[in-house]
Amino acid sequence: MTDPLTVPPVLRGNYAFFFDLDGTLAEIKPHPDQVIIPESIRMALHQLAQQQQGALALISGRSMVELDGLAAPYHFPLAGVHGAERRDIKDQTHIVALPSTLATEVEQWLTAGMATLPGSEIENKGMAFALHYRQAPQHQLAIERLAQDTVARFEGLALQPGKCVVEIKPAGINKGAAITAFMQEAPFRGRLPVFVGDDLTDEAGFDAVNAAGGISVKVGQGNTQAQWRLANVAETHRWVLQLAQQHALTDRREGYESLGRSI
Ligand SMILES: O=P(O)(O)OC[C@H]1O[C@H](O[C@H]2O[C@H](CO)[C@@H](O)[C@H](O)[C@H]2O)[C@H](O)[C@@H](O)[C@@H]1O
């Protein structure tokens, strides 16, 4: 789909919320370590999760360890590394790992390849590797070539392009599959999925949510399969705050009504 898409409604009802992190809940920064989710937004996510009986998960390219740090003190269901890691509502983890010899060989190969590209950076996530060029945009083509050579050389890997990054992840892993897995489990099952994301990795999530008749929301510009659009992270934050308030109001109203009925 192309522009323009409109801002999604403030939803009321039984939803399963899925949020991407970088570029959606957190502003893009020069370095991955500089990112934060503002406290008011973390709290609103927690309220929204409580209002939906826990049916809210973060779906990110980051590792689950990093996601927990960024969401602290709250503890949400998570899909990390584009879905290669998943933690369900019961705290059980589901991990797609690379054979350890393969992971070591890939890391050595990438480290050698990136050594000649000053300013570039490798982020090792265990079963995936992000090749960052935000600080060295002149090396974009060389990094894309290195990533392509890597998936051609080693079996079972796939490319995941992103914002000033090319990632190498286990083949068959994507955010859509992670959302679909959550939707088969309580408390997500039976609810309408809502997924908000900003980047190419989020398109698989939009496809999964569209196929389930849910609500897909793209943050920022660019072609997308999403049905709705929020202009940027600030507008996403406002929408999340409105959602949390709206659901709190609905809960209070229903509380008063049931109190009235029982009197
Ligand atoms: O799926 P997401 O939650 O959007 O995560 C995608 C990747 O985000 C991080 O990298 C990106 O954000 C950085 C901080 O703003 C930025 O410096 C970098 O250029 C972006 O590519 C993270 O480092 C990756 O591991 C995530 O996969």
The ligand as a Gaussian input file, in Angstrom:
#p B3LYP/6-31G(d) Opt

LIG

0 1
 O       12.656000      -4.616000      15.625000
 P       13.124000      -3.356000      16.300000
 O       12.706000      -3.255000      17.738000
 O       12.765000      -2.138000      15.514000
 O       14.727000      -3.457000      16.324000
 C       15.461000      -3.359000      15.090000
 C       16.933000      -3.159000      15.386000
 O       17.035000      -2.011000      16.249000
 C       18.338000      -1.627000      16.683000
 O       18.998000      -0.983000      15.619000
 C       18.307000       0.152000      15.114000
 O       18.099000       1.123000      16.153000
 C       19.316000       1.741000      16.666000
 C       18.906000       2.673000      17.795000
 O       18.011000       3.653000      17.392000
 C       20.026000       2.468000      15.540000
 O       21.233000       3.053000      16.028000
 C       20.335000       1.461000      14.402000
 O       20.899000       2.162000      13.282000
 C       19.048000       0.765000      13.940000
 O       19.340000      -0.233000      12.966000
 C       19.109000      -2.791000      17.249000
 O       20.463000      -2.449000      17.428000
 C       18.990000      -4.071000      16.387000
 O       19.536000      -5.167000      17.128000
 C       17.524000      -4.342000      16.112000
 O       17.393000      -5.523000      15.318000

